[in-house]
Amino acid sequence: MKKGFTLVETITAIIIISMIIIIAMPAYNGIDNTIKETTYNNKIKSIEAATIKYANEYWLDEIKPEECSSNCFKCYDLYDDIVANGVYLAETNNEDGNPIINNPKINRKLVGKIKLTFSIEDASLNAEFVTDCE
């Protein structure tokens, strides 16, 4: 009696394993994209919440000047204002030693501004992450 596998059995096993991998990869990519999207959204919400907390304490007079009679807003740069003031801590530094907040969707530096809006009607402060502030 021979021990081991024949060439046909080995090739059949390799083909079956390859087909399982081919079938599973799109499902994995979909889950991976969902995880990245969720991580991105949670990070943005965290930055916005930290900014609102900080702004209520330190920036409220800048956002809501005395002459403002409707909704007032002011934009703050993510790195020059938010990270520089310690509102939200950067996760790492690049080669230059500059702080970086990673964008999990594209695995690059997150770039944008936080737009803080003060609503006169209900005296509330809202934050929104934007790429450009109008």
C-alpha contacts under 8 A as a table, 3 or more apart, distances in Angstrom:
res1	aa1	res2	aa2	distance
5	F	9	E	6.09
5	F	10	T	6.41
6	T	9	E	5.28
6	T	10	T	6.33
7	L	10	T	5.16
7	L	11	I	6.17
8	V	11	I	5.21
8	V	12	T	6.04
9	E	12	T	5.08
9	E	13	A	6.18
10	T	13	A	5.17
10	T	14	I	6.27
11	I	14	I	5.08
11	I	15	I	6.16
12	T	15	I	5.12
12	T	16	I	6.20
13	A	16	I	5.17
13	A	17	I	6.18
14	I	17	I	5.22
14	I	18	S	6.06
15	I	18	S	5.05
15	I	19	M	6.16
16	I	19	M	5.16
16	I	20	I	6.31
17	I	20	I	5.15
17	I	21	I	6.31
18	S	21	I	5.12
18	S	22	I	6.16
19	M	22	I	5.01
19	M	23	I	6.14
20	I	23	I	5.17
20	I	24	A	6.10
21	I	24	A	5.08
21	I	25	M	6.05
22	I	25	M	5.57
22	I	26	P	7.72
23	I	26	P	6.78
23	I	27	A	7.69
24	A	27	A	5.43
24	A	28	Y	6.27
25	M	28	Y	5.02
25	M	29	N	6.13
26	P	29	N	5.02
26	P	30	G	6.20
27	A	30	G	5.17
27	A	31	I	6.33
28	Y	31	I	5.12
28	Y	32	D	6.00
29	N	32	D	4.92
29	N	33	N	6.13
30	G	33	N	5.22
30	G	34	T	6.25
31	I	34	T	5.04
31	I	35	I	6.18
32	D	35	I	5.15
32	D	36	K	6.27
33	N	36	K	5.06
33	N	37	E	6.11
33	N	105	K	7.67
34	T	37	E	5.10
34	T	38	T	6.10
35	I	38	T	5.15
35	I	39	T	6.06
36	K	39	T	5.11
36	K	40	Y	6.08
36	K	104	P	5.57
36	K	105	K	5.28
37	E	40	Y	5.09
37	E	41	N	6.19
37	E	104	P	7.57
37	E	105	K	6.23
38	T	41	N	5.15
38	T	42	N	6.11
39	T	42	N	5.16
39	T	43	K	6.10
39	T	104	P	6.69
40	Y	43	K	5.15
40	Y	44	I	6.25
40	Y	103	N	6.57
40	Y	104	P	5.75
40	Y	105	K	6.52
41	N	44	I	5.16
41	N	45	K	6.17
42	N	45	K	5.10
42	N	46	S	6.09
43	K	46	S	5.05
43	K	47	I	6.22
44	I	47	I	5.11
44	I	48	E	6.12
44	I	129	F	6.81
45	K	48	E	5.06
45	K	49	A	6.04
46	S	49	A	5.16
46	S	50	A	6.12
47	I	50	A	5.21
47	I	51	T	6.07
47	I	88	Y	6.25
48	E	51	T	5.08
48	E	52	I	6.20
48	E	114	I	7.19
48	E	127	A	5.36
48	E	128	E	6.46
48	E	129	F	6.99
49	A	52	I	5.18
49	A	53	K	6.26
49	A	127	A	7.45
50	A	53	K	5.17
50	A	54	Y	6.18
50	A	87	V	6.11
50	A	88	Y	6.53
51	T	54	Y	5.10
51	T	55	A	5.82
51	T	82	I	7.14
51	T	87	V	6.14
51	T	88	Y	7.60
51	T	114	I	7.93
51	T	127	A	7.26
52	I	55	A	5.02
52	I	56	N	6.05
52	I	116	L	7.63
52	I	125	L	6.75
52	I	126	N	6.85
52	I	127	A	6.35
53	K	56	N	5.46
53	K	57	E	6.80
54	Y	57	E	5.33
54	Y	58	Y	6.12
54	Y	59	W	7.40
54	Y	87	V	6.41
55	A	58	Y	5.13
55	A	59	W	4.46
55	A	60	L	5.68
56	N	59	W	6.31
56	N	60	L	5.41
56	N	125	L	7.70
57	E	60	L	6.86
58	Y	61	D	7.78
59	W	62	E	5.29
59	W	63	I	6.32
60	L	63	I	5.15
60	L	64	K	5.98
61	D	64	K	5.23
61	D	65	P	5.78
62	E	65	P	5.99
62	E	74	K	7.71
63	I	72	C	6.38
63	I	73	F	5.67
63	I	74	K	5.50
63	I	116	L	7.21
63	I	117	T	7.26
63	I	118	F	6.78
64	K	68	C	6.41
64	K	72	C	5.85
64	K	73	F	7.37
64	K	118	F	6.47
65	P	68	C	5.59
68	C	71	N	7.39
68	C	72	C	6.33
69	S	72	C	7.91
69	S	120	I	7.28
70	S	119	S	7.29
70	S	120	I	5.88
71	N	117	T	6.69
71	N	118	F	5.63
71	N	119	S	4.77
71	N	120	I	5.57
72	C	117	T	5.61
72	C	118	F	5.20
72	C	119	S	6.82
72	C	120	I	7.83
73	F	115	K	6.72
73	F	116	L	5.38
73	F	117	T	4.12
73	F	118	F	6.05
74	K	115	K	5.84
74	K	116	L	5.47
74	K	117	T	6.66
75	C	113	K	6.31
75	C	114	I	5.59
75	C	115	K	4.34
75	C	116	L	6.12
75	C	133	C	6.37
76	Y	80	D	7.75
76	Y	81	D	5.74
76	Y	82	I	6.95
76	Y	113	K	5.50
76	Y	114	I	5.20
76	Y	115	K	6.40
76	Y	116	L	7.79
77	D	80	D	5.38
77	D	81	D	5.30
77	D	82	I	6.56
77	D	112	G	6.62
77	D	113	K	4.50
77	D	114	I	6.42
78	L	81	D	5.98
78	L	82	I	5.01
78	L	83	V	6.34
78	L	111	V	7.02
78	L	112	G	5.91
78	L	113	K	5.07
78	L	114	I	6.49
79	Y	82	I	5.59
79	Y	83	V	4.80
79	Y	84	A	6.05
79	Y	99	P	7.64
80	D	83	V	6.49
80	D	84	A	5.44
81	D	84	A	5.30
81	D	85	N	5.88
82	I	85	N	5.57
82	I	86	G	6.44
82	I	87	V	5.18
82	I	88	Y	6.12
83	V	86	G	5.08
83	V	87	V	5.85
83	V	88	Y	5.37
83	V	89	L	5.83
83	V	90	A	6.49
83	V	99	P	7.77
84	A	87	V	7.66
86	G	89	L	5.95
90	A	93	N	7.59
90	A	99	P	5.45
90	A	100	I	5.34
90	A	101	I	5.00
91	E	99	P	7.30
91	E	100	I	6.15
91	E	101	I	5.50
91	E	102	N	7.13
92	T	99	P	5.84
92	T	100	I	5.39
92	T	101	I	6.94
93	N	96	D	7.46
93	N	97	G	5.07
93	N	98	N	5.16
93	N	99	P	4.36
93	N	100	I	5.42
94	N	97	G	5.27
94	N	98	N	5.57
94	N	99	P	6.53
94	N	100	I	6.61
95	E	98	N	7.44
100	I	109	K	5.91
100	I	110	L	7.38
101	I	109	K	5.80
101	I	110	L	5.54
102	N	107	N	6.26
102	N	108	R	5.65
102	N	109	K	4.82
102	N	110	L	5.37
103	N	106	I	5.93
103	N	107	N	5.31
103	N	108	R	5.38
103	N	109	K	5.62
103	N	110	L	4.66
104	P	107	N	4.88
104	P	108	R	7.29
111	V	131	T	6.88
112	G	129	F	6.84
112	G	130	V	5.70
112	G	131	T	4.26
112	G	132	D	6.62
113	K	129	F	5.85
113	K	130	V	5.32
113	K	131	T	5.88
113	K	132	D	6.60
113	K	133	C	7.03
114	I	127	A	6.39
114	I	128	E	5.60
114	I	129	F	4.65
114	I	130	V	6.09
115	K	127	A	5.61
115	K	128	E	5.15
115	K	129	F	6.27
115	K	130	V	6.74
115	K	133	C	6.94
116	L	125	L	6.73
116	L	126	N	5.62
116	L	127	A	4.55
116	L	128	E	6.56
117	T	125	L	5.67
117	T	126	N	5.20
117	T	127	A	6.41
118	F	123	A	6.66
118	F	124	S	5.73
118	F	125	L	4.55
118	F	126	N	6.47
119	S	122	D	5.97
119	S	123	A	5.27
119	S	124	S	5.29
119	S	125	L	6.35
119	S	126	N	7.85
120	I	123	A	4.98
120	I	124	S	7.33
130	V	133	C	6.52
